[in-house]
Each structure stands twice: as structure tokens, then as C-alpha cells.
Amino acid sequence: MEAAQILIPLSLALLVWGVAQNVKVGGGRAAKALSEYYAERTEKKTKQETIGEAVAGKLLSVKTWEDHLRWAQRGGQYVGQSLGGVVFQSLLFAGAGLLVVMVNPAPLSLLVPVMAFAYPLVRLRSKANTVRKRVFRTLPETAALIAAELAAGTAPDVAVARAAAIPGPLSTLLREAVEMSRGTGRPLFSRKPISGTLVEAMGASGIPALHAFGSQLDLVASKGVAGAALMSEIARALGQEYRAKLQSEVEKLDSRLVLVVALFFFVPFVALLLFAALNPILTVFLEG
């Protein structure tokens, strides 16, 4: 019995190690991957990615998590990886967590493989949300840059292409729209009845503010010479909105700090005073 308890975990460990040796670790070609379509980048799938995608189709919302992965990639994370690869990594972590359960079969040990499976996915979502926040910070700056280009007499498509050349996740999204326009021959801006690739890429981002920004750029492109003045107004409005949001976040931070101070200083202080006041009374009752 003791030999079986030793051999089973050892065999599972060797199996996990052997599979891990064949795992494809994403990494290189960062500059090229950020300028290509993410769908085209993962045409050739490994066996591990196929297994991961099969599990993802059963346990996860594939569309939601693929969106998280695309946003993380726009920020320079998980470049060259697919959702199947991330899920397969979760399976490896869960397999390693099962070793803990087999060695120490306590009830709390059952949480180890669950938490190990969730860790890569939680990390992916955290990275994606961080990139989304960066987009909101760079939105006023990008709008101001496009407005300055239009004021200098630059064509709208050239202005967007120049904004797409600077670093940042929003620029990467603009670059995707520009590359899609060049690759498919469709216009960057909408021309009835054809929808432009810019508004399509912004709409597919899943963020209403970016969809609205894409529609505004479409409108600016249709205004001709008057588009420069309109774009300046849009950039000014986005800047004011961002400053108002920052002010709101500062006010919320003040209230959170007050709550933290109350929990860590005021509540223990009151408890200490109550203990000092009630201690003599409790002593009398206990001795009586």
C-alpha cells in the first residue's frame, strides 16, 4: 500500500513533466505579431493548443477569453500564444496541484488544483484589464495627435496611420484597422453602403467608448475641410471627460483611505478601550 502511494504520485509527476517538455512557449516575433491579424497568427496549432481549445469550449466562454487574450497581446503580453495554449497551461498547473491532493488528502487540499487551474486565466484577465485601462489613458492623446495632423492639412487616413505608428495598445488597435484595410482593399472609413475597417475594428474591441471614437473618426473623415475643427472639439471633449474621471477616482480614493484607516486604527483602538473598561467588571463576575 505504501509503495502504491509513492509510485502513483511519482508516475503522475513524470507524466506532467513529459508533457511540459512538449509545451510550446510563446515568445518571439513580438514586433511582427503586433502588426498582423491575431486570427492569422495562430493558424498552425500544436497538439497542446488543440487539447486546450477543446477544454476551453467545454468550460469557458471562448469569445470572452479570446477577447481578453487579444487585449493582453495588444499590450505586448502573451505574444505568439493562443487561448488553447493558456488553457493547456492551466491543465498542467491543475495536474501539479493533484499531486498535493494525493500526497496530502486533506479537504483543503482539494482547493489546490482548482486554484492552480484558475491562476493562468486570472492572470490573463488581469493583464487584459490593465491594457484596457491604458487605452482610456491614451485616448485623449491620440485624439489630440489626429486633430493636430488634420489641422496641418494631412488627409484623415494618413493621420490615423501616423497615430497607429506610435507605441501603445490603442495605436495597435488602429494599426489593426489600417492593416485590415490594406489587406482586404476595403476603405478605412465608412462609405455607404460599405462599412469602414476602422469602425469595425473599434466595434469589435468590445469597449463602447472605442466604438464611439471610431464612429466619430468616420464622421470627421466625411466632413472634409471642416473635419479638422470637429476633430479638435472631439479631442477637447475627450480630454475634459478624462480629467473628470480622474477627479472622480481621486474622490473615491479618499473615501477608500478613510475606510482603511477606520478598519486598521479606529476599530482596534475602540476595542482596546472597551476591553480596558469592561475588564474589571468581567473579573468581578468571573471571580464571583
C-alpha positions as CSV (number, residue, x, y, z in Angstrom):
1,M,0.0,0.0,0.0
2,E,2.8,2.4,0.9
3,A,4.6,1.5,-2.3
4,A,1.5,2.3,-4.3
5,Q,1.1,5.7,-2.6
6,I,4.6,6.5,-3.6
7,L,4.5,5.2,-7.2
8,I,1.2,6.8,-8.2
9,P,2.3,10.4,-7.4
10,L,5.7,9.7,-9.0
11,S,4.1,8.4,-12.2
12,L,1.8,11.4,-12.4
13,A,4.7,13.7,-11.8
14,L,6.7,12.1,-14.6
15,L,3.7,12.3,-16.9
16,V,3.2,16.0,-16.2
17,W,6.9,16.6,-16.7
18,G,6.9,14.8,-20.0
19,V,4.0,16.8,-21.3
20,A,5.6,20.0,-20.1
21,Q,8.6,19.3,-22.2
22,N,6.5,19.5,-25.3
23,V,4.6,22.6,-24.4
24,K,5.1,25.4,-26.9
25,V,6.1,28.5,-25.0
26,G,5.1,31.7,-26.8
27,G,7.6,34.4,-27.1
28,G,9.4,35.8,-30.1
29,R,8.3,37.8,-33.2
30,A,6.8,40.4,-30.9
31,A,7.1,43.2,-33.4
32,K,5.7,41.2,-36.3
33,A,2.8,39.7,-34.2
34,L,1.6,43.1,-33.1
35,S,1.2,44.2,-36.7
36,E,-0.6,41.1,-38.0
37,Y,-4.1,39.8,-37.5
38,Y,-4.4,37.8,-34.4
39,A,-6.5,35.2,-36.1
40,E,-3.9,34.6,-38.8
41,R,-1.1,34.4,-36.3
42,T,-2.5,31.1,-34.8
43,E,-3.3,29.1,-37.9
44,K,-0.9,26.3,-37.1
45,K,-1.9,24.7,-33.8
46,T,0.1,22.4,-31.7
47,K,-1.4,19.3,-30.0
48,Q,-1.3,21.1,-26.7
49,E,-3.3,24.0,-28.1
50,T,-5.9,21.7,-29.6
51,I,-6.4,20.0,-26.3
52,G,-6.6,23.4,-24.5
53,E,-9.2,24.7,-27.0
54,A,-11.3,21.5,-26.6
55,V,-11.3,22.1,-22.8
56,A,-12.0,25.8,-23.2
57,G,-15.0,25.0,-25.4
58,K,-16.5,22.9,-22.6
59,L,-15.6,25.1,-19.5
60,L,-15.2,28.7,-20.7
61,S,-16.8,31.3,-22.8
62,V,-14.4,31.1,-25.7
63,K,-15.4,34.5,-27.2
64,T,-14.9,36.3,-23.9
65,W,-11.5,34.8,-23.2
66,E,-10.2,35.3,-26.7
67,D,-11.1,38.9,-26.3
68,H,-9.1,39.0,-23.1
69,L,-6.2,37.4,-24.9
70,R,-6.3,39.9,-27.8
71,W,-6.2,42.8,-25.4
72,A,-3.3,41.4,-23.5
73,Q,-1.5,40.9,-26.8
74,R,-2.1,44.5,-27.8
75,G,-0.2,45.4,-24.7
76,G,2.7,43.2,-25.6
77,Q,1.8,40.3,-23.4
78,Y,1.2,36.6,-24.4
79,V,2.6,37.4,-27.9
80,G,2.5,34.2,-30.1
81,Q,0.2,32.3,-27.7
82,S,-3.4,31.1,-28.2
83,L,-6.2,30.6,-25.9
84,G,-5.7,26.9,-26.2
85,G,-2.1,27.2,-25.0
86,V,-3.2,29.2,-22.0
87,V,-5.9,26.7,-21.1
88,F,-3.4,23.8,-21.5
89,Q,-1.1,25.6,-19.2
90,S,-3.9,25.7,-16.7
91,L,-4.3,21.9,-17.1
92,L,-0.7,21.4,-16.3
93,F,-0.9,23.5,-13.2
94,A,-4.0,21.6,-12.1
95,G,-2.2,18.3,-12.7
96,A,0.6,19.5,-10.5
97,G,-1.9,20.5,-7.9
98,L,-3.4,17.0,-7.9
99,L,0.0,15.8,-6.6
100,V,-0.6,17.8,-3.5
101,V,-4.0,16.1,-3.0
102,M,-2.5,12.7,-3.5
103,V,0.3,13.3,-1.1
104,N,-1.9,15.1,1.5
105,P,-5.6,14.2,1.0
106,A,-6.9,16.8,3.4
107,P,-10.2,18.6,2.5
108,L,-8.5,21.9,2.0
109,S,-6.0,20.3,-0.4
110,L,-8.9,19.9,-2.9
111,L,-8.7,23.7,-3.5
112,V,-5.1,23.5,-4.7
113,P,-5.8,22.0,-8.2
114,V,-8.8,24.4,-8.6
115,M,-6.7,27.4,-7.7
116,A,-3.8,26.2,-9.8
117,F,-6.1,25.8,-12.9
118,A,-7.6,29.3,-12.4
119,Y,-4.3,31.1,-11.9
120,P,-3.2,31.4,-15.6
121,L,-6.7,32.5,-16.6
122,V,-7.0,35.1,-13.8
123,R,-3.6,36.4,-14.7
124,L,-4.6,36.7,-18.3
125,R,-7.8,38.6,-17.4
126,S,-5.8,40.9,-15.1
127,K,-3.3,41.7,-17.9
128,A,-6.1,42.4,-20.3
129,N,-7.9,44.8,-17.9
130,T,-4.6,46.6,-17.4
131,V,-4.3,47.2,-21.1
132,R,-7.9,48.4,-21.4
133,K,-7.2,51.0,-18.7
134,R,-4.1,52.1,-20.6
135,V,-6.3,52.6,-23.7
136,F,-8.5,55.0,-21.8
137,R,-5.5,57.0,-20.7
138,T,-4.1,57.3,-24.2
139,L,-7.4,58.1,-25.9
140,P,-7.3,61.9,-25.4
141,E,-3.6,62.0,-26.5
142,T,-4.3,60.0,-29.7
143,A,-7.3,62.2,-30.5
144,A,-5.2,65.3,-30.0
145,L,-2.5,63.9,-32.3
146,I,-5.0,63.2,-35.0
147,A,-6.5,66.6,-34.6
148,A,-3.1,68.2,-35.0
149,E,-2.4,66.2,-38.1
150,L,-5.7,67.3,-39.7
151,A,-5.1,70.9,-38.7
152,A,-1.8,70.7,-40.6
153,G,-3.7,69.6,-43.7
154,T,-3.0,65.9,-43.5
155,A,-5.5,63.5,-45.0
156,P,-7.6,61.6,-42.4
157,D,-6.3,58.2,-43.4
158,V,-2.7,59.4,-43.2
159,A,-3.4,61.0,-39.8
160,V,-4.8,57.7,-38.5
161,A,-1.8,55.8,-39.9
162,R,0.6,58.1,-38.2
163,A,-1.3,57.7,-34.9
164,A,-1.1,54.0,-35.4
165,A,2.7,54.2,-35.6
166,I,3.3,55.3,-32.1
167,P,3.7,52.8,-29.2
168,G,0.6,51.8,-27.2
169,P,-2.4,49.5,-27.2
170,L,-4.7,52.0,-28.8
171,S,-2.2,52.5,-31.6
172,T,-2.0,48.7,-32.0
173,L,-5.8,48.7,-32.5
174,L,-5.6,51.5,-35.0
175,R,-2.8,49.5,-36.8
176,E,-5.0,46.5,-37.0
177,A,-7.7,48.6,-38.8
178,V,-5.1,50.1,-41.2
179,E,-3.6,46.6,-41.9
180,M,-7.1,45.2,-42.4
181,S,-7.9,48.0,-44.9
182,R,-4.7,47.3,-46.9
183,G,-5.1,43.6,-46.8
184,T,-8.8,43.5,-47.9
185,G,-9.0,46.5,-50.1
186,R,-11.8,47.9,-48.1
187,P,-11.8,51.6,-47.1
188,L,-10.5,52.7,-43.7
189,F,-13.5,55.0,-43.3
190,S,-17.1,54.1,-44.0
191,R,-18.5,54.9,-47.4
192,K,-22.2,53.9,-47.8
193,P,-23.0,51.1,-48.2
194,I,-19.5,49.8,-47.2
195,S,-18.6,49.9,-43.5
196,G,-15.0,51.1,-42.9
197,T,-12.4,48.8,-41.2
198,L,-11.8,51.5,-38.6
199,V,-15.3,51.5,-37.1
200,E,-15.4,47.7,-37.5
201,A,-12.2,47.2,-35.5
202,M,-13.2,49.7,-32.8
203,G,-16.6,48.0,-32.5
204,A,-15.1,44.5,-32.2
205,S,-12.9,45.8,-29.3
206,G,-15.9,45.3,-27.0
207,I,-15.5,48.8,-25.5
208,P,-18.4,51.2,-26.1
209,A,-16.1,54.3,-25.8
210,L,-13.8,53.0,-28.6
211,H,-16.7,52.2,-30.8
212,A,-17.9,55.8,-30.3
213,F,-14.4,57.1,-31.1
214,G,-14.4,55.1,-34.3
215,S,-17.7,56.5,-35.3
216,Q,-16.5,60.0,-34.6
217,L,-13.5,59.5,-36.8
218,D,-15.8,58.2,-39.5
219,L,-17.8,61.4,-39.2
220,V,-14.7,63.6,-39.2
221,A,-13.5,61.9,-42.4
222,S,-16.8,62.7,-44.1
223,K,-16.7,66.4,-43.3
224,G,-13.7,67.2,-45.5
225,V,-12.1,70.5,-44.6
226,A,-14.4,71.1,-41.7
227,G,-13.3,67.8,-40.2
228,A,-10.2,69.4,-38.6
229,A,-12.3,71.7,-36.4
230,L,-14.6,68.9,-35.5
231,M,-11.7,66.7,-34.5
232,S,-10.3,69.4,-32.3
233,E,-13.6,69.6,-30.5
234,I,-13.7,65.9,-30.1
235,A,-10.1,65.9,-28.6
236,R,-11.0,68.7,-26.2
237,A,-14.2,66.8,-25.1
238,L,-12.2,63.6,-24.5
239,G,-9.6,65.4,-22.5
240,Q,-12.3,67.0,-20.3
241,E,-14.0,63.7,-19.8
242,Y,-10.7,62.0,-18.8
243,R,-9.9,64.8,-16.3
244,A,-13.4,64.5,-14.8
245,K,-12.9,60.7,-14.5
246,L,-9.6,61.2,-12.8
247,Q,-11.1,63.7,-10.3
248,S,-13.9,61.1,-9.6
249,E,-11.3,58.4,-9.0
250,V,-9.4,60.7,-6.6
251,E,-12.5,61.3,-4.6
252,K,-13.3,57.6,-4.4
253,L,-9.7,57.0,-3.3
254,D,-10.2,59.4,-0.4
255,S,-13.2,57.5,0.8
256,R,-11.4,54.2,0.5
257,L,-8.5,55.5,2.5
258,V,-10.9,56.7,5.2
259,L,-12.4,53.2,5.4
260,V,-8.9,51.6,5.6
261,V,-7.8,53.9,8.4
262,A,-11.0,53.2,10.3
263,L,-10.5,49.4,10.0
264,F,-6.8,49.3,10.9
265,F,-6.7,52.1,13.5
266,F,-10.0,53.2,14.9
267,V,-11.7,49.8,15.3
268,P,-8.7,48.2,17.2
269,F,-8.4,51.4,19.3
270,V,-12.1,51.3,20.3
271,A,-11.8,47.5,21.1
272,L,-8.9,48.2,23.3
273,L,-10.8,50.9,25.2
274,L,-13.8,48.7,25.7
275,F,-11.6,45.8,26.9
276,A,-9.9,48.1,29.4
277,A,-13.3,49.4,30.6
278,L,-15.0,46.1,30.8
279,N,-12.1,44.0,32.2
280,P,-12.7,44.9,35.9
281,I,-16.4,44.1,35.6
282,L,-15.7,40.8,33.9
283,T,-13.1,39.9,36.5
284,V,-15.7,40.5,39.3
285,F,-18.2,38.3,37.7
286,L,-15.7,35.5,36.9
287,E,-14.3,35.5,40.5
288,G,-17.8,35.7,42.0
